[in-house]
Amino acid sequence: MDLNLLGQKAKQSSFVLASLSTAKKNEAINRIADILEASIPEILEANAEDLAEARAGGISEAMLDRLTLNEKRVRDILNDMRKVVLLDDPVGSEFDSRVLPNGLKLLKRRVPLGVIGVIYEARPNVTVDITSLCLKTGNACILRGGRETFNTNKVIVRIIQRGLEAAGLPAGSVQYIDNPDRQYVTELLHLDKYVDMIIPRGGAKLHMLCKKESTIPVIIGGFGVGHIYVDDSADEVRALDVITNSKIQKPSACNSVDTILVNSRIADRFIPSLAGHLATKNVKMVCHGRAYELASGALGDKQSLVLQGSDDDFATEWLSLCLNITIVDSLDEVLEHMRRYEACHSDAILTNNHENAMRFVNEAGSACAYINASTRFSDGGQFGLGAEVAISTQKLHARGPMGLVELTSYKWIAEGDYLVRS
């Protein structure tokens, strides 16, 4: 493949997309959704090829489920695509307007980023999601999906390009690196002449590779050790439901909780209750210090769910029905623990003490900090953004769930009456 050619096509397409009206962009998204819907048999046939190869390769059942498409799943994906049409278009919106004493009128106007490179793993729905979000914001995109969904993604992008042409837009607006060789990931990361931003969607290794290799700005996120601190003022009964939801609602999600920190003043009664509650959901508890005795002593014949933890476990993003439990003496200790283990994604405090709540959200380094709520709410749809391209855990450009606004930048517009600087 010639990635320079892909980059040239994407850059030229981005100039066309940037000038489109909201109505034209919405029309294109709907047209693509209709053509994808008419092509469901073609998509499912390609997906069946990927699944056969994945099974032959001994892939896990959990991963197989993530790769699998059926008619209902495809229609759900397309329904989400059509919902993007209903969202407000951020491009062209103006803000921070003012007039300076010298008469110069200033404002900021939102503009597309240009060309976005997205590198992702496993999930074929990402191909459609990124397409709709980029088109809505006037951005072209170059996609590189995982080897496991190579055939599915290749067919989906080919159909999307048919839809683009049917809508009168350049097919180069959405392109796919249809060669699974890893060298093309590195080449994409160096395509700074044409690509304006890289968004990796996958595990920590993928993010670190992009951060290390890319000559293009990278949005880092999608992983991080999640914490919940149970303060001594917390409602101990209701806290059990929040912790359970944060762990089991979707254990493999990046915003599921990994470590529970319990204040020592309530540990003797709360940890046994928590252990009994989690045991009914078959959650493994990696316990540290005295938390091990308190948890194992409460479980009887389910003691096998309680394991003795080490410090290394605190740095683990479990992505499964497993979490750490430890005891702390103060909020100072909680914040120090979170800094040591680089809390950067979604973390919560359960408390009825307003001062402690405010201190936690002000001092925690989290992209999403919660008071008395499950960490599982870190999601574009749940936050009312309508859609999400990624969850950023870095501090520049965007943090937390990234919706349409985060796929734009802005320019300063200055207007004078033939004004000159003195």
N, C-alpha and C positions, 0 to 999 in steps of 0.2 A: 504493500500500500504506500501511496505517496501522501503523507500527512500534511505536507506543505500545500498540496492541492486542496485537501479538505479544508485547511485553514483559510485559504484564499476564497473558496466558495462560501464558507461561513461568514467571513468578514464582509464580503459583498452583499450577502443576504441580510446581514445585520443592518446595513444602511437602509435597505428597503423596509424592513420590519420597524425600524425606529420612527419612520414617517407615517405609519398606518394609523388610522382612526380606531377608536375603541370598537366601533361597529364592525369594521373590517376584520379586526382580530377575532372578535367573537364569532363572526360568520365562519372564519377559517377553522376555529376550534370545533364548532358544531359540524362543519362539513367533514372534518377528519374523523370525528366520533361516529358519524353516520357510515362512513366508508369502512372503518374498523368493525363496526357492528355487522355490516354486510359480509365481512371477511372472517367471521368467527371460526368457521370450519378450517380455513387455511391456518389460522393462528393455533388452533388446537392440534392440528396435524404436526406442526413444527414443535409444539410443546411436548407431544408424545415422543418425538425423536430425542429431545433433551432428557426426558424422564427415563427412557430406555437406556441411554448412555450413562445416566447417573446411577441407575440401579446396577448396571454392569460394573461400575466403578466402586460399588460398595458404600454408597453415600448413606447417611443416616436417615431414618424415617422422618425425623423432625425437619431436616433439610429438604427432603423430598416434598413434604407438605408445603414448604415455602416456595418451591419451584413449580408446583402443580397449578395448572389453569383448567377450569371447566367453564361451561357456558355461563353459569351464574357468576363466577368470579370475574370473568371478562366483562359481563354486563355491569357489575358493581364498579369496576375500574372505569368504564365509560360513563357511568352515572356521575362519578367523581369528576371526570373530565368536563362534563357538561355543567357541573356546579361552578367551575372556574369562570364560566361565562357570566354568572350572576354576581361575581365579586367586583368591587370597585376597582377601576383601572388606576393605578398610582401614577402612571406616566403622564406628564404634563401638569400635575397638580403643583400649586405654588404655595409657598409658606415663608415665614420669617420676613415679610415685606416691611419696609420702613423707608423714610425719607431723611437723608442726612441734612445737617444745617446748611450745607452748600447747595442744596437742591437736588443732589443725586438720588434717584429712586433705585432702591435695591430690593431684590427678592431672590429666593431659591426656587428652581423648577426641577422637578424629578425627570430623570432621563434613564433610558436603558443602560445596562452595563456594557453591552456589545455582544461578545461571544463567550459563552460559558461552557467549560469542559467538565463533564460529570463522569466520574469513575465509580462504579458501584458493583455490588456483589449480589448474586442469587435472585433477588426479587424482580420478576419481569414487569410488575406494575410500575416500577420506577421509570421505565422507558416512556410510558404514557403520561405519568404525573409530570415529569420534567418537561416534556413537550408542551403540555397545556400551560404550565406556569411560565415557561420561557416565551411562548407566543403571546400570552396575555401582557407580558412586560416588554415586548418588542425586542427580545434577545434571540439570537441564533444559538444553537448548541451543537456540540460534538460529544457523542455518548460512547462510553466504553463499558459494556456490561460484563458480568462474570462468565467464565467458561461454561458454567453449569447451564446457563440459559442462552447459549450462543445462537442456536437455531431460532428460538422463539423471538429474541430481540431483533435478529436480522430480518425476519419476516414482518414484525410489527413496524419497524422503521421503514421498510419498503412500502408498506401500506400507508403509513403516515405521509411519505413523500408523494404518493399518488393523490392523497387528500390535499396536500399543499398545492400541487399543480392544478387540481380541480378548483381550488379557491383563488387561483391566479397569483400564487406566491412562489418564490424560488424553492426548488426541492432542497437546495443547500442550506435552508433554514434549520433543518434537523438532519444530522448525519451520524452514522454509526461506524465505529472502527470494527469492521467485520473480519478481523483476523485475531485469533486468541493469543497470539505470541505476545509475551510480556514486554518485549522490546518496544512495542507501540505505546505502552503506558508511559515509559520513560520519554519517548519522542513527544507525546502529547504534553507532558510536563515541561518540555523545553520549547513549546510552540508559542513563545511570548510575543512573536511578531503579529499573531492573529488572535490569540485567546486572551481574554481579559480577567478571567477568574476560574479557578479550579475548585470543584466541590466533590470531595470523596464521600461516598456513603458505604461504610463497611466497618470493619474492626480496627483496632488500634494499629495493627501492622500497616494497613493500607494508609491510614492517616499519617503515620510517621514517615512512610516512604514518600508520600506527596510533600510533606513538610521539608524533608531532607533534600529531595531531588528537584523540586519545582523551581523554575525561574519566573513563575507566574504567581500572583497572590493566591493563597489557599485558605479556604474556610475549614478550620479544624473543629471537629466535634463528633457527636454521635456515640461517645463512650465516656466513661468516668465512674468512679466508685461512688455510689449513692448512700447517704447517711440519713438516719432519723434519730434525733435526740429526744428522749422522754424525760422531761423536766419533772422535778418533784412536785410541781403544782398541777401536772396534767390530770385530765379525767382518765383514770386508769382503765376503765371499762371501754370507753369509746376509743381510746388509743389502740386497743387490740384490733379493732376493725380497720383503722387507718393503716397500721403496719401490715396486716394481712393483705389488704388490697394492694399496697405498694409492692408486695412480693409476688402474689400469686395471680393478679389480674392478667399479667403477661410476663412470666418469669424471664423470657429471653430478651425483653426490651431493654434499651439502654437506660431507661429511667426507672427500672425496678430497683428496690432498695437492696443494698449489700451489707450494711453494717447498722446495728441498733446499739445506741449508747444510752444506758439507763442510769439515772441519778442514783447514787448510793443510798440516799434517804428512803427510797421506795423499792430498792432492788430486791429485798428479802421477800416481798409479797408480789411485786410485779413480774419478776422473771419467771417464777413458777407458773403464774397465770399465762404469761406469754408463751412459754414452752408448751403448755397444755393446748393452747389455742392453735399454735402452729403445727403441732403434732397431728391434729385432726386433718390437716392439709398435706401431710407427709413432707413438711419442710425440714431439711437438715439444718441443724444449728451448730455452727462452729463457735464454741464458747471459750472465753478467755478469763483466766484467773478464777475468782469465786463464782462467776456466772456459770461455770461448768457444774459445780456442785449443786447450785440452786436449780438449774434446768434439769439435770439428770435425776435429781431426787424427786422431781415432780412427775416423771413419765412412766414409771413402772415398767411394763413390758415393751414400751417404745423407746427405751434408753438408747437403742442403736441409732436413733436420729440425732443424738447429741455427741459431738466430737470435740476433742481437745484442740484448741487453736494455737497458732503461733503468730508472731508479728507479721510474717509474710502474708498471712491470710487477709490482713487489713488492706493490702494493696490489690486484692483480687476483685475483679468485676465478675460476679458469679454467672450471670445470665442463665440461671437455673433455679430450681427450688432449694436454695441454700443461702444462708446469710450468717454474718458474724453477730455475736452478742457479747457486749462487754460493759463493765461498770465504770462510771466516772464520778468524780466528786463535785464538779462544778462546770459552769458554762465556759469558764476559761479553759478547762481541760478539753472540753468538746471542740472548741475553736482551734486549739493547738493540734488536736488529733486530726481534724479536717485539713488543716494546712499541711501537716506532715504527709498525709496521704492524698494530697492534691484534689480535694473536693472541687469540682468545676462544673458539674452537670446539674443534677436535681437533688436538693437536700432539704430536710424539714425539721422543724421543732414542734413538739406537741407540748403545749403549756397553757396555763391560765394566768400567767404572769406577763403583763403587757411589756414591762421593761425588758425582760429576758427575750421576748419575741422580737422587739425592735433591735436589740443588740445583735441577736442571731442574724437577722436579715441584713443588717448593716455591715457586719463583719465577716460573714461567710463569703467565700470566693466563688459561690455558685452562680451559674447562668440563670437558674430558676431556684429561688428560695421560698419555701412554703411555711406557713403558720397553720397548724391544725388541719392539714389536708394531705392527701396521698400524693406521692411523687409521680404517679402515673399520669397526672394531668399535663405533663410537659409534652405537648403535641399541638401542631398547628390547628387542627380541627377543634380540639378541646379549648384552645385559647381564642377561638372565634376568628382565626385568620382565614378559615375556609380551606386552606391547603398548606402544605409544608414541603419545602425542598430539602431541608436538613435541619439539624439542631446544632447550633454553633456553641462551642464552649470557649472560644477565644474572646478577646476583648476589643478587637478592632472591627469596624464595619457593622457587624451584627452579633447578637448574643441570643441564645435560646432558640425556640422554633422560628425558622425563617420562612416568611410568607412572601407575597408579591412585593411589598415595599422593599424587602431586603434584597430583591433582585434588581433594584434600581440604585442609581447614584443621583447626584443633583449638580446643576450648574448655577453659578451666580448670573443673574440678569441685572445689568445696570443701565439706567436711562437718564440722560441729562438733556438740557436745552443748549446744545453746543458748548457744553461745560468744559473748562480747562482747569488743570490743577495749578494752584498758585505756589 
